[in-house]
Amino acid sequence: MKKAIITVVGKDAVGIIARVCTYLSAQHVNILDISQTITGGYFNMMMVIDLTESLVSFSALQEGLSAEGAEIGVIVHCQLEDIFTKMHRI
């Protein structure tokens, strides 16, 4: 299984989760875990996703998520899980 971490940050608005999840579903990306909070009017979300069945390359997925986020006024980052795993080994 090839996993990645998505973070979404920005001013809270209706439909942020729906927009990100709809995009991921269209790319055949499975959401394994999701956590979200709203603090002081700001939306924060972290997702763990499975890229195994993805229809697009990882870089295309990153670009697509970034574009979706820009359209709804949030910042979306996507990084491979390996980065986090290797950071904790050091």
C-alpha positions, -999 to +999 in steps of 0.1 A: +000+000+000+013+034-009+001+061+015+002+099+016-008+126+040-030+155+030-033+187+051-059+214+044-058+247+062-078+279+057-107+300+067-138+278+074-164+276+047-192+252+037-181+223+015-144+220+021-144+184+031-169+176+003-148+192-024-116+175-013-132+141-009-151+144-042-118+151-060-101+121-043-130+098-052-128+109-089-091+099-089-099+065-072-079+075-041-091+058-008-093+078+024-080+057+053-083+082+081-095+118+085-094+143+113-107+179+112-111+208+136-122+243+134-104+267+157-111+304+158-129+303+124-100+284+107-104+250+092-077+223+097-079+188+083-055+159+080-061+128+059-042+096+054-049+082+019-041+051-001-027+058-035-027+022-047-056+025-071-050+062-081-057+070-117-031+098-118+005+102-108+014+115-074+026+149-088-007+152-108-026+145-076-007+172-057-013+197-085-050+188-086-055+191-049-037+224-048-059+237-076-091+225-058-079+242-027-072+275-045-107+275-059-123+273-024-098+294-006-077+269+014-042+256+012-039+219+004-006+200+007+000+163-001+031+144+009+041+108+008+040+090+041+076+079+037+087+114+045+071+113+079+082+077+086+119+085+078+118+117+098+109+098+129+137+073+124+164+099+126 
